[in-house]
Amino acid sequence: MSENMMNKAQKQMAERNEKIAENMEDVDHKIVVMSGKGGVGKSTVAANLATELASEGYDVGLMDCDMHGPSIPKIVGIDYDRRLTGTDSTIDPVTTEVGLKVISLGPLLPERDSPVVWRGPLKMRTIQQFLGDVEWGDLDYLIFDLPPGTGDEPLSIAQLVPDPSGSVIVTTPQDVALQTIRRSVNFAEEVDLPVLGIIENMSGFVCPHCGKTTELFGVGGGEKTAEAMNIPFLGRIPFDADVVKSADAGESYLKKYPDSGVTQAYNEIAEKVMREAQTAGSGVQSTPKGGASQEKAKDGIRKIAIPVAEGKLTAHFGHAAQFVLMHLRDGEVKDKELLTPPPHEPGVLPKWLGEMGVDVIIAGGMGQKALSLFEQNGIHVCTGAPSLPPEELVNRFLSGTLEAGENVCDH
C-alpha cells in the first residue's frame, strides 16, 4: 500500500471513529452481553434485560451484533419483512411496543433466510455503521448482544465503543459452560472492558404440574466461579418453557408473565446491572427520562431499607434486629417486608442489602466505613433521619420534605 493510500485509510478511520464518538455522546451506559460459548441463551437474556430496563421507564437501545445469526428481531417481535428507514447518511432503529430501540442486520437482509458470508472487515464496517449512523438519540442504556466467543464482533465492539460501562457474561451451570467464563473474563481484561458480573441462565426447571425443581444443568456453578474470580454474581434465571415459546412468537415474556420466577429474576438482575454499570462505567447516574430531573428520581428507586425497633426507625443501625424493606414502582410504595438481617459482622449488611437490590437506606446514624461500603455498592444513604414510622419516613423522602439532622448512632 502506498503512503498516500495509507494516509487516506487512516483519515477515513479517524473520521468514522469521530462520528461514532459523537453519536455515542448521549448514551449514558453501554453494556455488552457476551458468552464464551453458544447455547446459553445469551440473546434471550440480552433482549429481556433490555426490555426490562425499557419497561421501567428508561430510554434503552438494543444492538444485535451477531451478523451470521441475527436472532434479536425474532425475540423482540420485529417482522423480518419490515425494512429499516432513514436518510442517505442515517438509519432509524425499529422501536418495539415498550419503547425499546433495536437495530439488527435481520431487516437489512434480502430474505429472512439469506446467509451472511462475510469476513472480518465487512462485519466491522457494519458495526461501525450501527454505532455511527443509527439515530439512537438520548439513551440511558445501550445493550450490545454479541455472538459467542471472542472473535471479530466482540473485538470490534471493544475497539470502537467509547467509554463502555462493561460486560455481562451469560453462562449455564454445567462445568463445560463454566470453563468458558474464564476465556470471556480474560478477553475483557485484555481489551480493558470491565466485567459487571455473571448471570447463570437455565438454572433449575420448576415443573408446572408438581412444582418440583429439577437441576437440568446443575446449579450454583456461575456463582462459585464469580466468587473465585472476584466478579459480581448478578443472579440466576430459572428455565421456563414459556420463555422459549414467547421468543418464538415474538412476544414479551416479561409482560405476559409478570409474576413468574423468571420475571422476578430479571427484575433483580436489572437492578444489579444498573448499579454495577454506574459504578464501573462512566459513573453517570441514569434515571428514567420523561420529567425526572432530580438527583435521584423517584421512579428510579426500587427499594428503600429502614432499620426499625418497635415500629420506628432506630439509630442502632449495625445491630438493628429488623429492617423494613419498601418496594416502589413509579415513585409509589407498592409493598413492604419486615426482614431479619444476618448476624452482625463487618461488611455483612452492605452485602446483604446490596444483594436484595436496595437503592436507598434511611438511617439515623452510620459509621464512615459502612457509608463507604454502601457507596461502593451504589446504595444512597440518608443519615440523620428522625425516629418515625418507616411509612412516614419514606413519604417524606419521596416528597423531598425529610429533614436530616446530625449523623449519630446510639451504639
C-alpha positions as CSV (number, residue, x, y, z in Angstrom):
1,M,0.0,0.0,0.0
2,S,1.4,3.4,-1.0
3,E,1.9,6.1,1.6
4,N,-1.0,8.2,0.1
5,M,-3.4,5.3,0.2
6,M,-2.3,4.5,3.8
7,N,-2.9,8.2,4.8
8,K,-6.3,8.2,3.2
9,A,-7.3,5.0,5.0
10,Q,-6.1,6.4,8.3
11,K,-8.1,9.6,7.7
12,Q,-11.2,7.7,6.9
13,M,-10.8,5.6,10.0
14,A,-10.3,8.7,12.2
15,E,-13.4,10.3,10.6
16,R,-15.5,7.1,11.3
17,N,-14.3,6.9,14.9
18,E,-15.1,10.6,15.4
19,K,-18.6,10.1,14.0
20,I,-19.1,7.2,16.4
21,A,-17.9,9.2,19.4
22,E,-20.3,12.0,18.5
23,N,-23.2,9.6,18.1
24,M,-22.5,7.9,21.4
25,E,-22.2,11.1,23.4
26,D,-25.8,11.0,24.5
27,V,-25.7,7.3,25.6
28,D,-25.1,7.1,29.4
29,H,-24.3,3.4,29.8
30,K,-23.1,1.0,27.1
31,I,-23.4,-2.6,28.3
32,V,-22.0,-5.7,26.4
33,V,-23.8,-9.0,26.8
34,M,-21.4,-11.9,25.9
35,S,-20.7,-15.6,26.4
36,G,-17.8,-17.9,25.9
37,K,-19.9,-20.4,24.0
38,G,-23.2,-20.7,22.2
39,G,-26.4,-22.3,23.5
40,V,-26.5,-20.5,26.9
41,G,-29.5,-18.2,26.0
42,K,-27.4,-15.1,25.7
43,S,-29.5,-13.3,23.1
44,T,-32.7,-14.1,25.1
45,V,-31.0,-12.6,28.2
46,A,-29.9,-9.5,26.3
47,A,-33.4,-9.0,24.9
48,N,-35.2,-9.5,28.2
49,L,-32.7,-7.4,30.1
50,A,-33.2,-4.5,27.6
51,T,-36.9,-5.0,27.7
52,E,-37.0,-4.9,31.5
53,L,-35.0,-1.7,31.6
54,A,-37.3,-0.1,28.9
55,S,-40.4,-1.2,30.8
56,E,-39.1,0.6,33.9
57,G,-39.1,3.9,32.0
58,Y,-35.5,4.1,30.9
59,D,-34.6,5.0,27.3
60,V,-32.9,1.8,26.0
61,G,-31.3,0.7,22.8
62,L,-30.5,-2.9,21.8
63,M,-27.9,-3.6,19.1
64,D,-27.7,-7.0,17.6
65,C,-24.0,-7.6,16.7
66,D,-24.5,-11.2,15.5
67,M,-24.0,-10.9,11.8
68,H,-24.3,-14.6,10.9
69,G,-27.3,-15.4,13.1
70,P,-29.3,-12.3,14.0
71,S,-32.0,-13.6,16.4
72,I,-32.9,-10.4,18.2
73,P,-35.6,-9.3,15.7
74,K,-37.5,-12.6,16.2
75,I,-37.2,-12.5,20.0
76,V,-38.5,-8.9,20.4
77,G,-41.2,-9.3,17.8
78,I,-39.8,-7.4,14.8
79,D,-41.1,-8.6,11.5
80,Y,-38.2,-9.6,9.3
81,D,-40.1,-8.2,6.3
82,R,-40.0,-4.8,7.8
83,R,-37.4,-2.6,6.2
84,L,-35.3,0.0,8.0
85,T,-35.8,3.7,7.2
86,G,-33.6,6.7,7.4
87,T,-31.7,9.1,5.2
88,D,-28.7,8.8,2.9
89,S,-26.4,9.1,6.0
90,T,-28.6,7.8,8.9
91,I,-30.6,4.7,9.9
92,D,-33.7,4.8,12.1
93,P,-33.8,2.0,14.6
94,V,-37.0,-0.1,15.0
95,T,-39.0,0.7,18.1
96,T,-40.9,-2.0,20.0
97,E,-44.1,-1.6,21.9
98,V,-42.3,-0.9,25.2
99,G,-40.2,1.8,23.5
100,L,-37.0,-0.3,23.0
101,K,-34.9,0.9,20.1
102,V,-33.5,-2.0,18.1
103,I,-31.0,-2.4,15.3
104,S,-30.1,-5.7,13.6
105,L,-28.8,-7.0,10.3
106,G,-32.0,-9.1,10.1
107,P,-34.3,-6.4,8.5
108,L,-31.5,-5.5,6.1
109,L,-31.2,-9.0,4.5
110,P,-32.9,-9.5,1.1
111,E,-34.6,-12.6,2.5
112,R,-35.0,-13.8,6.1
113,D,-33.1,-17.0,5.3
114,S,-30.3,-15.3,3.3
115,P,-26.9,-16.4,4.5
116,V,-24.3,-13.8,5.6
117,V,-20.9,-14.9,4.1
118,W,-18.7,-12.2,5.4
119,R,-15.1,-11.9,6.5
120,G,-14.0,-9.6,9.4
121,P,-13.7,-6.3,7.6
122,L,-17.3,-6.3,6.3
123,K,-18.6,-7.2,9.8
124,M,-16.5,-4.4,11.4
125,R,-17.8,-1.9,8.8
126,T,-21.4,-2.9,9.6
127,I,-20.8,-2.4,13.3
128,Q,-19.3,1.0,12.6
129,Q,-22.5,1.9,10.8
130,F,-24.7,0.7,13.6
131,L,-22.7,2.8,16.0
132,G,-22.2,5.9,14.0
133,D,-25.1,6.1,11.6
134,V,-28.1,4.8,13.6
135,E,-30.2,7.6,15.2
136,W,-30.0,6.3,18.8
137,G,-30.8,9.7,20.3
138,D,-30.6,10.2,24.1
139,L,-30.3,6.7,25.8
140,D,-29.9,5.7,29.4
141,Y,-28.6,2.3,28.3
142,L,-27.4,0.7,25.0
143,I,-27.2,-3.1,25.2
144,F,-25.0,-5.0,22.8
145,D,-25.8,-8.6,22.1
146,L,-22.6,-10.2,20.9
147,P,-22.2,-13.6,19.2
148,P,-20.5,-16.2,21.4
149,G,-16.7,-16.4,21.7
150,T,-14.1,-13.7,21.3
151,G,-13.9,-13.2,17.6
152,D,-14.4,-10.3,15.2
153,E,-17.6,-8.8,16.6
154,P,-16.6,-8.7,20.3
155,L,-13.2,-7.3,19.3
156,S,-14.8,-4.7,17.1
157,I,-17.1,-3.5,19.8
158,A,-14.3,-3.4,22.4
159,Q,-12.2,-1.3,20.0
160,L,-15.0,1.0,18.7
161,V,-17.3,1.7,21.6
162,P,-16.2,4.8,23.5
163,D,-16.2,4.5,27.4
164,P,-18.1,1.2,27.7
165,S,-19.7,0.6,31.1
166,G,-18.7,-3.0,31.0
167,S,-19.7,-6.5,30.0
168,V,-22.2,-9.0,31.4
169,I,-21.2,-12.7,30.9
170,V,-24.0,-15.3,30.5
171,T,-23.4,-18.9,31.3
172,T,-25.3,-22.1,32.2
173,P,-24.4,-24.0,35.4
174,Q,-22.7,-27.1,33.9
175,D,-18.9,-27.4,34.0
176,V,-18.4,-27.3,30.2
177,A,-20.0,-23.9,30.0
178,L,-18.3,-22.6,33.1
179,Q,-14.9,-23.3,31.7
180,T,-15.5,-20.7,29.0
181,I,-16.2,-17.9,31.5
182,R,-12.5,-17.6,32.2
183,R,-11.9,-17.0,28.5
184,S,-14.5,-14.3,28.4
185,V,-13.1,-12.7,31.5
186,N,-9.5,-12.8,30.2
187,F,-10.7,-11.3,26.9
188,A,-12.5,-8.5,28.7
189,E,-9.3,-7.8,30.7
190,E,-7.1,-7.7,27.7
191,V,-9.3,-5.1,25.9
192,D,-9.9,-3.1,29.1
193,L,-13.6,-3.9,29.3
194,P,-14.8,-4.0,32.9
195,V,-16.8,-7.2,33.8
196,L,-20.0,-6.1,35.5
197,G,-20.9,-9.7,36.6
198,I,-22.0,-13.2,35.7
199,I,-25.6,-14.4,35.0
200,E,-26.4,-18.1,35.5
201,N,-29.1,-18.9,32.9
202,M,-31.3,-22.0,32.8
203,S,-30.6,-22.5,36.5
204,G,-33.2,-25.1,37.6
205,F,-36.5,-26.1,36.0
206,V,-39.7,-25.9,38.1
207,C,-42.3,-28.4,36.9
208,P,-45.5,-26.6,36.1
209,H,-47.5,-29.7,37.3
210,C,-45.9,-30.8,40.6
211,G,-43.8,-27.7,41.5
212,K,-40.7,-29.8,41.9
213,T,-37.4,-28.2,40.9
214,T,-35.1,-30.2,38.7
215,E,-31.5,-29.0,38.2
216,L,-31.2,-29.8,34.5
217,F,-27.6,-28.5,34.2
218,G,-26.6,-28.4,37.8
219,V,-26.8,-25.2,39.9
220,G,-24.5,-22.7,41.6
221,G,-21.6,-23.0,39.2
222,G,-21.9,-19.5,38.0
223,E,-21.9,-18.1,41.5
224,K,-18.9,-20.2,42.6
225,T,-16.9,-19.1,39.5
226,A,-17.8,-15.4,40.1
227,E,-16.7,-15.7,43.7
228,A,-13.5,-17.5,42.8
229,M,-12.7,-14.8,40.2
230,N,-13.8,-11.9,42.4
231,I,-16.6,-10.9,40.0
232,P,-20.1,-9.8,41.0
233,F,-22.7,-12.5,40.7
234,L,-25.8,-11.0,39.2
235,G,-28.3,-13.8,39.7
236,R,-29.9,-17.0,38.4
237,I,-32.6,-17.3,35.8
238,P,-34.6,-20.5,36.0
239,F,-35.6,-22.5,32.9
240,D,-39.1,-21.9,31.8
241,A,-40.5,-23.4,28.6
242,D,-42.7,-20.4,28.2
243,V,-39.6,-18.2,27.6
244,V,-38.9,-20.3,24.5
245,K,-42.5,-20.1,23.3
246,S,-42.6,-16.3,23.9
247,A,-39.4,-15.8,21.9
248,D,-40.6,-18.0,19.1
249,A,-43.8,-16.0,19.0
250,G,-42.1,-12.6,19.2
251,E,-44.0,-11.8,22.4
252,S,-42.6,-10.2,25.6
253,Y,-42.4,-13.0,28.2
254,L,-41.9,-10.4,31.0
255,K,-45.1,-8.6,30.0
256,K,-47.1,-11.8,29.6
257,Y,-45.9,-13.4,32.8
258,P,-45.2,-10.5,35.2
259,D,-45.5,-12.7,38.4
260,S,-43.3,-15.5,37.3
261,G,-40.0,-16.5,38.9
262,V,-38.2,-15.7,35.7
263,T,-39.6,-12.2,35.6
264,Q,-38.7,-11.6,39.2
265,A,-35.1,-12.8,38.4
266,Y,-34.9,-10.3,35.6
267,N,-36.2,-7.5,37.8
268,E,-33.4,-8.2,40.4
269,I,-30.7,-8.7,37.8
270,A,-31.6,-5.4,36.0
271,E,-31.2,-3.6,39.3
272,K,-27.8,-5.1,39.9
273,V,-26.7,-4.4,36.3
274,M,-27.7,-0.8,36.7
275,R,-25.8,-0.5,40.0
276,E,-22.7,-2.1,38.6
277,A,-22.8,0.0,35.4
278,Q,-23.0,3.2,37.4
279,T,-20.0,2.1,39.5
280,A,-17.7,0.5,36.9
281,G,-18.5,2.6,33.8
282,S,-18.7,6.3,33.3
283,G,-20.1,6.9,36.7
284,V,-23.2,8.6,35.2
285,Q,-26.3,8.1,37.4
286,S,-29.1,7.3,34.9
287,T,-32.7,7.9,35.9
288,P,-35.8,7.3,33.8
289,K,-36.5,10.0,31.3
290,G,-39.7,12.0,31.0
291,G,-39.6,14.6,33.7
292,A,-37.2,13.0,36.1
293,S,-34.6,15.7,36.7
294,Q,-33.9,15.2,40.4
295,E,-30.5,13.9,41.6
296,K,-32.1,10.6,42.2
297,A,-35.5,10.4,40.5
298,K,-38.4,8.8,42.4
299,D,-39.1,6.5,39.5
300,G,-35.5,5.2,39.6
301,I,-35.8,4.0,43.2
302,R,-37.0,0.4,43.5
303,K,-36.3,-0.5,47.2
304,I,-35.8,1.5,50.4
305,A,-34.4,-0.1,53.5
306,I,-35.0,1.2,57.1
307,P,-33.7,-0.2,60.3
308,V,-36.5,-0.4,62.9
309,A,-37.3,-1.1,66.5
310,E,-40.8,-1.1,68.0
311,G,-42.2,0.2,64.7
312,K,-39.9,3.2,64.3
313,L,-36.5,4.0,62.9
314,T,-33.7,3.1,65.2
315,A,-30.3,4.8,65.3
316,H,-28.9,1.4,66.3
317,F,-28.2,0.6,62.6
318,G,-25.5,-2.1,62.7
319,H,-27.3,-4.1,65.4
320,A,-30.9,-3.4,64.3
321,A,-33.0,-6.5,64.9
322,Q,-35.2,-5.8,61.9
323,F,-35.3,-3.9,58.6
324,V,-38.4,-2.7,56.8
325,L,-37.9,-3.0,53.0
326,M,-40.2,-0.8,51.0
327,H,-40.9,-1.9,47.4
328,L,-41.6,1.0,45.0
329,R,-42.8,1.3,41.4
330,D,-43.3,4.6,39.6
331,G,-42.4,6.5,42.7
332,E,-45.1,5.0,44.9
333,V,-44.9,2.3,47.6
334,K,-46.5,-0.9,46.4
335,D,-45.4,-3.4,49.1
336,K,-43.3,-3.7,52.2
337,E,-41.4,-6.5,54.0
338,L,-40.2,-6.9,57.6
339,L,-36.9,-8.7,57.4
340,T,-34.4,-10.1,60.0
341,P,-30.8,-9.3,59.0
342,P,-27.9,-11.7,59.2
343,P,-25.7,-11.8,62.3
344,H,-23.8,-8.5,62.7
345,E,-20.3,-8.7,61.3
346,P,-18.2,-6.0,59.5
347,G,-19.3,-5.8,55.8
348,V,-22.2,-8.2,56.1
349,L,-25.1,-5.6,55.9
350,P,-23.8,-3.8,52.8
351,K,-23.5,-7.2,51.0
352,W,-26.9,-8.4,52.3
353,L,-28.8,-5.2,51.3
354,G,-26.9,-4.9,48.0
355,E,-27.9,-8.5,47.0
356,M,-31.6,-7.6,47.7
357,G,-31.3,-4.7,45.3
358,V,-31.7,-1.8,47.8
359,D,-31.3,1.6,46.2
360,V,-31.7,3.8,49.3
361,I,-31.2,3.5,53.1
362,I,-32.8,5.8,55.5
363,A,-30.9,5.7,58.8
364,G,-30.4,7.7,62.0
365,G,-26.6,7.3,62.0
366,M,-23.9,5.3,60.4
367,G,-20.1,4.9,60.6
368,Q,-17.9,6.2,57.8
369,K,-16.6,2.7,56.9
370,A,-20.2,1.5,56.4
371,L,-21.1,4.6,54.4
372,S,-18.1,3.9,52.2
373,L,-19.1,0.3,51.6
374,F,-22.7,1.2,50.7
375,E,-21.4,3.9,48.3
376,Q,-19.2,1.2,46.6
377,N,-22.4,-0.9,46.2
378,G,-24.2,2.0,44.6
379,I,-26.6,2.5,47.5
380,H,-27.5,6.0,48.6
381,V,-27.7,6.5,52.4
382,C,-29.7,9.3,54.0
383,T,-28.4,9.7,57.6
384,G,-29.7,11.8,60.5
385,A,-33.4,10.9,59.9
386,P,-35.8,11.3,62.9
387,S,-37.2,8.3,64.8
388,L,-40.5,8.0,62.9
389,P,-42.5,5.1,61.4
390,P,-41.0,3.8,58.2
391,E,-44.0,4.7,56.1
392,E,-43.8,8.4,57.1
393,L,-40.1,8.5,56.5
394,V,-40.5,7.1,53.0
395,N,-43.3,9.6,52.2
396,R,-41.2,12.5,53.4
397,F,-38.2,11.3,51.5
398,L,-40.2,10.9,48.3
399,S,-41.8,14.3,48.7
400,G,-38.5,16.0,49.4
401,T,-39.6,17.1,52.9
402,L,-37.4,14.7,55.0
403,E,-35.3,16.9,57.2
404,A,-32.0,15.1,58.0
405,G,-30.2,16.0,61.2
406,E,-26.8,15.0,62.6
407,N,-25.3,11.7,61.7
408,V,-25.3,10.0,65.1
409,C,-25.6,6.4,66.3
410,D,-26.8,5.3,69.8
411,H,-24.4,2.3,69.8
